[in-house]
Amino acid sequence: MQPSRILVTGGAGYVGSALVPRLLELGHAVRVLDLFWYGRDVFPEVHDHPKLELIEGDIRDPDAVARAVGAGARDPVSAVIHLACISNDPSFELDPALGKGINLDAFPGLVEASLRAGVERFIYASSSSIYGVKEQLRVDEDAVPEPLTDYSRFKLECERLLLDATRDASMVPVIVRPATVCGYAPRLRLDLTVNILTAHALERGLIRVFGGRQLRPNLHIADMVAAYELFLRAPAVQIRGEAWNVGYQNHAVGVIAEKVRDTLGGDIDIRVEPSDDLRSYHIESSKIDRVLGFRPRRTLEDAILGLTRAHRQGLLVDALENPKFHNIRRMQEVLGAA
């Protein structure tokens, strides 16, 4: 895709804070629709960029959505990257009605508005959690979905809604099922395994592991951004209506803790404690390599070192206490003030 106007819903979130600057760097005009619960300072280097437009609005508001996609205007968007959602199961469970409203109920309206506006490509950020817990080694895109929670069930339902709505349309639907993203970005999330274990090691010299045998598929945030770049430029015939796992290294949480300790060195203790959270996910991502030639280039160690550099630069001071970096704490503040 040539430089064009791209809407990123939820663009002020973790992935968006890395994706939006990269899209601007590539020459795209970028429009962000977000509630900005985690602040407006997530694009420190490009906040005043002439091709960046920030719309503070709710994905559940039809008027905000129509404005964002440019329906009936001279500046419609060519592509939508839909990241906006209440992320992860614990955050979703704080207010299930809110989670359903944002993650599911608002979705058909966004798709319909995109179709009316003539959007050419709609890239939906689903989740690898839609597969549920699998004993099989090969959890590829053909594995039977068995979502365990409303969060993952609604992700799967939105996939099906998107495919149904675009069956006879010119708009190209693309479904992305990412692994757990890790590494530094301006709107960092510390509810993600690699990130929180690294933050504890850096700030407290102690890593607490709850359980430890649960598997997590991992993906460096720079590789996540590169995958979205790829889905924007890939030929429509290759990606239309397809689902894509995007992951790299599947590791148990205990192994991730050991990697953090070994990468950082020093006197870092690992304390293993019991857990009743037995969610365990792993995915196989060879399809995106086989069909589109995409392979992640960064490792868990790269993510750990990037977080360490950010810590040394003063970007993670008191990160363990700052609600900005913790979805649940910040949502509790927002819901308490509502």
PyMOL commands that set and color helices and strands:
alter all, ss='L'
color gray80, all
select helices_A, chain A and resi 14-25+62-69+89-94+96-105+107-117+128-131+150-165+193-204+221-233+236-239+253-264+286-292+300-312+323-325+327-337
alter helices_A, ss='H'
color red, helices_A
select strands_A, chain A and resi 5-9+29-34+52-56+79-82+121-125+172-178+180-182+206-210+215-220+242-246+249-252+269-273
alter strands_A, ss='S'
color yellow, strands_A
deselect
rebuild
show_as cartoon
